[in-house]
Amino acid sequence: MRERALRLDILPRLPDLIRTMGYTASTDMTPTDILALAQIGAEIDLDRIKAGAINQTMTERVILAENGADVLFPLRERICEVVEEIFAVRACSSPIEVLAREGS
């Protein structure tokens, strides 16, 4: 989508698009802010963009006994793997690591 927008030379037309399509999203950004952000986005090397998803494989389906609610509980270890891969940070610590850092 990004490449298509750039090929269509959409950046100069962005202010008009914002006025026309502004009702489809709610934001506190001004049109000037959006245009500046779009220009920065156009300069980002696609090879440096990472994507990931948190999906149903990272949850456990549970039916609650008290009310029969069908819920998905997060499997934090699996979610942490995705977060750490995308952001290249240690996002999740084991309880032992947390206690060691806190000095307990």
C-alpha positions in Angstrom: 0.0 0.0 0.0 2.9 2.4 0.9 4.5 1.8 -2.5 1.3 2.3 -4.3 0.6 5.6 -2.5 4.1 6.8 -3.3 3.8 5.8 -7.0 0.5 7.8 -7.1 2.4 10.8 -5.7 -0.2 11.1 -3.0 1.8 13.2 -0.6 1.1 16.5 -2.4 -2.6 15.6 -2.4 -2.7 14.6 1.3 -4.2 17.9 2.6 -7.2 17.5 0.3 -7.6 13.8 1.2 -7.5 14.7 4.9 -10.3 17.3 4.4 -12.3 14.8 2.3 -11.8 11.7 4.5 -11.3 13.3 7.8 -14.5 12.0 9.2 -13.3 8.3 8.9 -10.9 8.5 11.8 -10.6 10.4 15.0 -7.3 12.0 16.1 -5.9 14.9 17.9 -3.3 15.4 15.2 -3.6 18.4 13.0 -3.5 18.1 9.2 0.0 19.6 9.3 1.1 16.9 11.8 -0.3 14.2 9.6 1.4 15.5 6.5 4.8 15.7 8.4 4.3 12.1 9.6 3.4 10.9 6.1 6.6 12.5 4.7 8.7 10.8 7.3 7.0 7.5 6.5 7.8 7.9 2.8 11.5 8.1 3.7 11.6 4.9 5.8 13.5 2.0 4.2 11.0 -0.9 3.8 13.8 -3.4 4.8 13.8 -1.8 8.3 10.1 -2.3 8.9 9.2 -5.3 11.0 5.7 -6.7 11.5 4.1 -9.2 13.8 0.7 -10.2 15.1 -0.7 -11.3 18.4 -3.3 -13.9 17.4 -5.3 -16.8 18.8 -2.3 -19.1 19.0 -1.1 -16.9 21.8 -4.2 -17.3 23.9 -5.9 -20.1 25.9 -9.7 -20.5 25.5 -11.4 -20.8 28.8 -15.1 -21.1 29.7 -15.6 -19.4 33.1 -17.5 -21.6 35.5 -19.2 -18.8 37.3 -21.1 -17.3 34.3 -20.2 -19.5 31.3 -18.3 -16.6 29.6 -16.1 -17.8 26.7 -12.9 -15.9 27.1 -9.3 -15.9 25.7 -6.5 -15.6 28.2 -3.2 -14.3 27.0 -0.2 -16.7 26.9 2.3 -14.1 27.9 5.4 -16.1 27.1 4.3 -16.4 23.4 3.2 -12.8 23.2 6.6 -11.7 24.7 8.4 -13.6 21.9 6.6 -11.5 19.3 7.1 -8.2 21.2 10.8 -8.9 21.7 11.3 -9.8 18.1 9.6 -6.7 16.7 11.1 -4.2 19.1 14.4 -5.9 19.7 14.1 -5.5 23.4 13.8 -7.7 26.4 10.1 -7.1 27.0 9.3 -9.9 29.4 11.1 -11.2 32.5 10.5 -14.3 34.5 9.2 -13.8 38.0 12.6 -14.8 39.3 14.4 -12.1 37.2 11.9 -9.5 38.5 12.4 -10.4 42.1 16.2 -10.3 41.6 16.1 -6.8 40.1 13.8 -5.6 43.0 16.3 -7.0 45.5 13.9 -9.5 47.1 
